[in-house]
Amino acid sequence: MDRDQLKRWLDDGLSLERFATIVDRDPSTVGYWCRRYGLVPNGRAKPKARGKPDRTELERLIGRRKRLLVDEAGGGGALCSYDRCVAALQFHHVDPDTKAFGIAYRGATRSLAAARAEAAKCVLVCSNCHAEVEVGVASLPSQSDAMGALSMPVDRPGPG
Ligand SMILES: [Zn+2]
């Protein structure tokens, strides 16, 4: 196979498959000659690492997914109503025993339904409150409070 011709075709933007048809060869044969001549074939981009989205793509996905889950969880921290930055909001698993996976990262690679089910087991808190909850300085509103209004004073129905 002629190198100059091969190069001209490549410069014209022909794909391996296309000129394999023209020269009536197997695309892998054409690929072989390209490599042999040190030419870069068109139409066959370097394969990306399989299955894994690249990092920025993954981060975008995580951001979108989290934004959605945060909105669905009320849009702000359950304790202090912080809502300035989604990145500083975290899903705290109310009962760690029910934790199937962490939402912030692995949530992005699961189905939305699975991530939602996981978020339903959580209370949305800002990272400060989360830290306080973890060390016991702050305590979470009970599940029913979290479902209802933000911080209604608790009315104890007394006798009479
Ligand atoms: Zn907070």
Residues whose N, C-alpha, C, O or C-beta is under 5 A from the ligand:
A	BS01	ZN	G77 L79 C80 Y82 C126 N128 C129
